[in-house]
Amino acid sequence: MVFKTVDSEFTKSGKSLALFKKEWHDLKNDFVNAKGLINKVSALFSTGLTNDDIRRLKEYNNLINKGQNSQSAYYRTLKNASSAAQNLAAQANGAAVSEEALAGATNKVTIATKLAHGAMRLLANVGLALAINLIITGISKAVNRFKEIKESTDNLISSFKFLNSKTDSLTENSNTLIKSLNLKTPLHMKKHL
């Protein structure tokens, strides 16, 4: 399931709504603290660590190995890390995070990053295909509209030509009629015409 109710220490009821097995609080923190678009997308969908988390955990281990206490090292390196990285450091109980745990997390990150890159490429390709489709549809509609306008213009021109020829024919007929009337009319009738 995408949405799920989980136990939470941040709400009064002790329950919270989770998305992709992560509380809203953790989703927000992971997204805000991740560096770069790929890491942000990966942080939303991944319950594991990001590349930035692994870098922070290595810094944490380095500070612990240099003799700094775990709380100070945690605050300096993991304060803004994802909840998964913070939980991994907390499980070490004040010691450095084991190399096995980091190696396992690195493999998960590599797979998650590859999936995120693939998803981003897929989205980019779909977006590009949709944009091309919209452009082609727009051009097709414009061409069809221009064809309709040309047909309407051609019909209008042919109507004008037809009316012009009818007018010329009527003018010719009326001139012929006037001439014939002038010849056959007696002189006294010509004055009234």
NURO-119769 format. One record per residue (C-alpha): x, y, z. Coordinates in nm, 3 decimals, always signed. Example, Ala and Ser with C-alpha at 12.3 -4.5 7.8 and 13.67 -1.06 7.14 Angstrom:
# NURO-119769
<site px="+1.230" py="-0.450" pz="+0.780"/>
<site px="+1.367" py="-0.106" pz="+0.714"/>
***
This chain:
# NURO-119769
<site px="+0.000" py="+0.000" pz="+0.000"/>
<site px="+0.115" py="+0.351" pz="-0.070"/>
<site px="-0.052" py="+0.511" pz="+0.235"/>
<site px="-0.040" py="+0.340" pz="+0.573"/>
<site px="-0.098" py="+0.433" pz="+0.939"/>
<site px="+0.218" py="+0.396" pz="+1.148"/>
<site px="+0.322" py="+0.464" pz="+1.507"/>
<site px="+0.464" py="+0.812" pz="+1.550"/>
<site px="+0.638" py="+1.003" pz="+1.824"/>
<site px="+0.550" py="+1.338" pz="+1.663"/>
<site px="+0.170" py="+1.331" pz="+1.701"/>
<site px="-0.052" py="+1.343" pz="+2.010"/>
<site px="-0.243" py="+1.033" pz="+1.905"/>
<site px="+0.077" py="+0.834" pz="+1.855"/>
<site px="-0.030" py="+0.750" pz="+1.497"/>
<site px="+0.067" py="+0.912" pz="+1.171"/>
<site px="-0.004" py="+0.863" pz="+0.804"/>
<site px="+0.291" py="+0.720" pz="+0.612"/>
<site px="+0.368" py="+0.736" pz="+0.241"/>
<site px="+0.596" py="+0.466" pz="+0.095"/>
<site px="+0.660" py="+0.337" pz="+0.450"/>
<site px="+0.787" py="+0.679" pz="+0.567"/>
<site px="+0.621" py="+0.930" pz="+0.799"/>
<site px="+0.539" py="+1.273" pz="+0.657"/>
<site px="+0.795" py="+1.424" pz="+0.893"/>
<site px="+1.069" py="+1.194" pz="+0.761"/>
<site px="+0.962" py="+1.250" pz="+0.397"/>
<site px="+0.987" py="+1.627" pz="+0.442"/>
<site px="+1.324" py="+1.608" pz="+0.616"/>
<site px="+1.468" py="+1.362" pz="+0.364"/>
<site px="+1.351" py="+1.576" pz="+0.070"/>
<site px="+1.475" py="+1.905" pz="+0.217"/>
<site px="+1.811" py="+1.765" pz="+0.322"/>
<site px="+1.889" py="+1.574" pz="+0.002"/>
<site px="+2.122" py="+1.750" pz="-0.243"/>
<site px="+2.031" py="+1.753" pz="-0.613"/>
<site px="+1.716" py="+1.650" pz="-0.796"/>
<site px="+1.807" py="+1.282" pz="-0.830"/>
<site px="+1.884" py="+1.251" pz="-0.457"/>
<site px="+1.558" py="+1.434" pz="-0.371"/>
<site px="+1.352" py="+1.195" pz="-0.586"/>
<site px="+1.546" py="+0.899" pz="-0.452"/>
<site px="+1.492" py="+1.020" pz="-0.093"/>
<site px="+1.114" py="+1.028" pz="-0.141"/>
<site px="+1.083" py="+0.674" pz="-0.274"/>
<site px="+1.371" py="+0.505" pz="-0.097"/>
<site px="+1.360" py="+0.373" pz="+0.256"/>
<site px="+1.738" py="+0.331" pz="+0.236"/>
<site px="+2.023" py="+0.577" pz="+0.226"/>
<site px="+2.117" py="+0.833" pz="-0.037"/>
<site px="+2.470" py="+0.906" pz="-0.159"/>
<site px="+2.466" py="+1.215" pz="+0.062"/>
<site px="+2.373" py="+0.997" pz="+0.363"/>
<site px="+2.664" py="+0.762" pz="+0.298"/>
<site px="+2.901" py="+1.059" pz="+0.275"/>
<site px="+2.765" py="+1.193" pz="+0.605"/>
<site px="+2.797" py="+0.851" pz="+0.773"/>
<site px="+3.161" py="+0.827" pz="+0.658"/>
<site px="+3.224" py="+1.172" pz="+0.808"/>
<site px="+3.052" py="+1.054" pz="+1.128"/>
<site px="+3.276" py="+0.743" pz="+1.139"/>
<site px="+3.585" py="+0.959" pz="+1.078"/>
<site px="+3.496" py="+1.189" pz="+1.371"/>
<site px="+3.427" py="+0.890" pz="+1.600"/>
<site px="+3.760" py="+0.731" pz="+1.500"/>
<site px="+3.938" py="+1.060" pz="+1.581"/>
<site px="+3.800" py="+1.038" pz="+1.935"/>
<site px="+3.507" py="+1.279" pz="+1.920"/>
<site px="+3.204" py="+1.175" pz="+2.126"/>
<site px="+2.910" py="+1.028" pz="+1.939"/>
<site px="+2.663" py="+1.308" pz="+2.022"/>
<site px="+2.893" py="+1.579" pz="+1.891"/>
<site px="+2.977" py="+1.376" pz="+1.577"/>
<site px="+2.607" py="+1.305" pz="+1.524"/>
<site px="+2.514" py="+1.673" pz="+1.556"/>
<site px="+2.792" py="+1.788" pz="+1.321"/>
<site px="+2.731" py="+1.532" pz="+1.046"/>
<site px="+2.389" py="+1.365" pz="+1.071"/>
<site px="+2.165" py="+1.641" pz="+1.204"/>
<site px="+2.027" py="+1.708" pz="+0.853"/>
<site px="+2.064" py="+1.354" pz="+0.719"/>
<site px="+1.774" py="+1.125" pz="+0.632"/>
<site px="+1.598" py="+0.930" pz="+0.904"/>
<site px="+1.751" py="+0.608" pz="+0.764"/>
<site px="+2.105" py="+0.746" pz="+0.816"/>
<site px="+2.019" py="+0.873" pz="+1.163"/>
<site px="+1.872" py="+0.534" pz="+1.257"/>
<site px="+2.182" py="+0.352" pz="+1.129"/>
<site px="+2.406" py="+0.572" pz="+1.346"/>
<site px="+2.175" py="+0.526" pz="+1.646"/>
<site px="+2.195" py="+0.146" pz="+1.604"/>
<site px="+2.574" py="+0.169" pz="+1.638"/>
<site px="+2.523" py="+0.281" pz="+2.003"/>
<site px="+2.791" py="+0.549" pz="+2.004"/>
<site px="+3.040" py="+0.354" pz="+1.796"/>
<site px="+3.132" py="+0.401" pz="+1.432"/>
<site px="+2.890" py="+0.248" pz="+1.182"/>
<site px="+3.026" py="-0.086" pz="+1.062"/>
<site px="+3.175" py="-0.119" pz="+0.715"/>
<site px="+2.932" py="-0.406" pz="+0.642"/>
<site px="+2.634" py="-0.181" pz="+0.713"/>
<site px="+2.780" py="+0.093" pz="+0.492"/>
<site px="+2.856" py="-0.154" pz="+0.213"/>
<site px="+2.501" py="-0.290" pz="+0.223"/>
<site px="+2.363" py="+0.062" pz="+0.222"/>
<site px="+2.589" py="+0.155" pz="-0.070"/>
<site px="+2.450" py="-0.134" pz="-0.277"/>
<site px="+2.095" py="-0.024" pz="-0.197"/>
<site px="+2.181" py="+0.335" pz="-0.289"/>
<site px="+2.334" py="+0.227" pz="-0.620"/>
<site px="+2.020" py="+0.034" pz="-0.711"/>
<site px="+1.790" py="+0.317" pz="-0.594"/>
<site px="+1.996" py="+0.574" pz="-0.786"/>
<site px="+1.987" py="+0.364" pz="-1.102"/>
<site px="+1.611" py="+0.328" pz="-1.065"/>
<site px="+1.573" py="+0.701" pz="-1.004"/>
<site px="+1.787" py="+0.781" pz="-1.311"/>
<site px="+1.582" py="+0.537" pz="-1.518"/>
<site px="+1.257" py="+0.690" pz="-1.392"/>
<site px="+1.382" py="+1.042" pz="-1.467"/>
<site px="+1.485" py="+0.940" pz="-1.820"/>
<site px="+1.148" py="+0.773" pz="-1.869"/>
<site px="+0.965" py="+1.084" pz="-1.750"/>
<site px="+1.179" py="+1.305" pz="-1.972"/>
<site px="+1.109" py="+1.084" pz="-2.273"/>
<site px="+0.736" py="+1.075" pz="-2.202"/>
<site px="+0.735" py="+1.454" pz="-2.158"/>
<site px="+0.925" py="+1.500" pz="-2.483"/>
<site px="+0.689" py="+1.263" pz="-2.667"/>
<site px="+0.387" py="+1.452" pz="-2.531"/>
<site px="+0.537" py="+1.786" pz="-2.633"/>
<site px="+0.610" py="+1.658" pz="-2.985"/>
<site px="+0.258" py="+1.516" pz="-3.005"/>
<site px="+0.109" py="+1.851" pz="-2.902"/>
<site px="+0.320" py="+2.037" pz="-3.159"/>
<site px="+0.221" py="+1.796" pz="-3.437"/>
<site px="-0.146" py="+1.818" pz="-3.336"/>
<site px="-0.125" py="+2.198" pz="-3.339"/>
<site px="+0.038" py="+2.203" pz="-3.683"/>
<site px="-0.221" py="+1.958" pz="-3.815"/>
<site px="-0.507" py="+2.172" pz="-3.683"/>
<site px="-0.350" py="+2.485" pz="-3.834"/>
<site px="-0.308" py="+2.316" pz="-4.174"/>
<site px="-0.668" py="+2.191" pz="-4.167"/>
<site px="-0.792" py="+2.538" pz="-4.071"/>
<site px="-0.595" py="+2.695" pz="-4.357"/>
<site px="-0.750" py="+2.440" pz="-4.596"/>
<site px="-1.098" py="+2.533" pz="-4.471"/>
<site px="-1.021" py="+2.904" pz="-4.515"/>
<site px="-0.891" py="+2.841" pz="-4.869"/>
<site px="-1.204" py="+2.642" pz="-4.959"/>
<site px="-1.426" py="+2.919" pz="-4.817"/>
<site px="-1.231" py="+3.180" pz="-5.011"/>
<site px="-1.255" py="+2.975" pz="-5.333"/>
<site px="-1.633" py="+2.937" pz="-5.282"/>
<site px="-1.667" py="+3.311" pz="-5.222"/>
<site px="-1.467" py="+3.391" pz="-5.536"/>
<site px="-1.674" py="+3.152" pz="-5.748"/>
<site px="-1.994" py="+3.307" pz="-5.607"/>
<site px="-1.871" py="+3.655" pz="-5.701"/>
<site px="-1.780" py="+3.533" pz="-6.051"/>
<site px="-2.123" py="+3.376" pz="-6.091"/>
<site px="-2.299" py="+3.695" pz="-5.973"/>
<site px="-2.076" py="+3.905" pz="-6.198"/>
<site px="-2.163" py="+3.691" pz="-6.502"/>
<site px="-2.535" py="+3.706" pz="-6.413"/>
<site px="-2.509" py="+4.084" pz="-6.379"/>
<site px="-2.335" py="+4.108" pz="-6.716"/>
<site px="-2.601" py="+3.884" pz="-6.872"/>
<site px="-2.884" py="+4.087" pz="-6.723"/>
<site px="-2.722" py="+4.410" pz="-6.839"/>
<site px="-2.687" py="+4.272" pz="-7.189"/>
<site px="-3.048" py="+4.149" pz="-7.192"/>
<site px="-3.176" py="+4.484" pz="-7.066"/>
<site px="-2.974" py="+4.672" pz="-7.331"/>
<site px="-3.112" py="+4.444" pz="-7.601"/>
<site px="-3.464" py="+4.497" pz="-7.474"/>
<site px="-3.421" py="+4.874" pz="-7.464"/>
<site px="-3.290" py="+4.877" pz="-7.821"/>
<site px="-3.576" py="+4.664" pz="-7.944"/>
<site px="-3.830" py="+4.882" pz="-7.767"/>
<site px="-3.680" py="+5.194" pz="-7.915"/>
<site px="-3.715" py="+5.062" pz="-8.266"/>
<site px="-4.073" py="+4.942" pz="-8.241"/>
<site px="-4.218" py="+5.222" pz="-8.035"/>
<site px="-4.412" py="+5.498" pz="-8.208"/>
<site px="-4.269" py="+5.844" pz="-8.179"/>
<site px="-4.529" py="+5.969" pz="-7.936"/>
<site px="-4.447" py="+5.675" pz="-7.696"/>
<site px="-4.075" py="+5.741" pz="-7.706"/>
<site px="-4.127" py="+6.058" pz="-7.508"/>
<site px="-4.269" py="+5.864" pz="-7.213"/>
<site px="-3.997" py="+5.608" pz="-7.202"/>
***
